[in-house]
C-alpha cells in the first residue's frame, strides 16, 4: 500500500510541533490525505509557512496554523476549543 492510497477525509487532527521536523511532515501528509488539520506550534510563523505549502489544493483537507505552547494549559485548551469550533 502506498501512502497516497490512505484517505482521511472527514477526519480532524491537531498536530503539535507542526512548524518543522516530523510534526510538519505528519501534518502535511494528513492534509494531503484529506484530513482537516490544525498546525499547532509555538512559532506560528513556521506553522503558517507549513500550511501554505499544502493549503487549498484539490483533494487536500483544510489546514490552519495556530500559536500553541504545549507547556501552557491555557494554550492547549484554546487550541482544542478553536479546533472544535472550526471543524466540529
C-alpha positions in Angstrom: 0.0 0.0 0.0 1.3 3.4 -0.9 0.9 6.4 1.4 -1.2 8.1 -1.4 -3.7 5.2 -1.0 -4.6 6.3 2.5 -7.5 8.8 2.8 -8.5 10.7 5.9 -11.5 12.6 4.6 -13.9 13.9 7.2 -11.3 13.5 10.0 -9.8 16.2 12.1 -6.4 16.3 13.8 -4.3 18.7 15.9 -0.6 18.2 15.3 1.8 19.9 17.8 5.2 20.9 16.6 3.8 21.2 13.1 6.1 24.1 12.2 9.1 21.9 11.4 10.6 18.4 11.5 8.4 15.3 12.0 5.4 17.3 13.1 5.4 19.3 9.9 5.8 16.1 7.8 3.0 14.4 9.6 0.6 17.4 9.5 1.2 17.9 5.8 0.8 14.2 5.0 -2.5 14.2 6.8 -3.7 17.3 4.9 -2.7 15.7 1.6 -4.8 12.6 2.6 -7.9 14.8 3.1 -7.8 15.4 6.9 -8.6 18.8 8.3 -5.5 19.7 10.4 -4.6 22.3 12.9 -0.9 23.0 12.8 -0.1 23.9 16.4 3.3 25.4 17.0 4.9 27.9 19.4 6.3 29.6 16.3 3.1 30.4 14.4 5.1 31.8 11.5 6.7 28.5 10.9 3.3 26.7 11.2 1.8 29.2 8.8 4.6 28.5 6.3 4.0 24.8 6.6 0.3 25.3 6.0 1.0 27.5 2.9 2.8 24.6 1.3 -0.3 22.3 1.3 -3.4 24.5 1.6 -6.1 25.0 -1.0 -5.1 22.1 -3.3 -7.6 19.7 -4.8 -8.2 16.6 -2.7 -6.5 18.1 0.3 -8.1 18.8 3.7 -8.2 22.2 5.3 -5.2 23.5 7.2 -4.9 26.1 9.9 -1.9 27.4 11.8 -2.4 28.4 15.5 0.0 29.5 18.1 0.3 26.9 20.9 2.9 26.4 23.6 2.2 22.8 24.8 3.6 23.7 28.2 0.7 26.1 28.7 -2.6 24.5 29.7 -4.4 27.6 28.5 -2.8 27.4 25.1 -3.7 23.7 24.8 -7.3 24.3 25.9 -7.7 27.2 23.4 -6.3 25.1 20.6 -8.8 22.3 21.2 -11.7 24.8 21.6 -10.8 26.5 18.4 -10.4 23.2 16.5 -13.9 22.0 17.7 -15.4 25.4 16.8 -14.0 25.4 13.3 -14.1 21.8 12.3 -16.8 20.3 14.7 
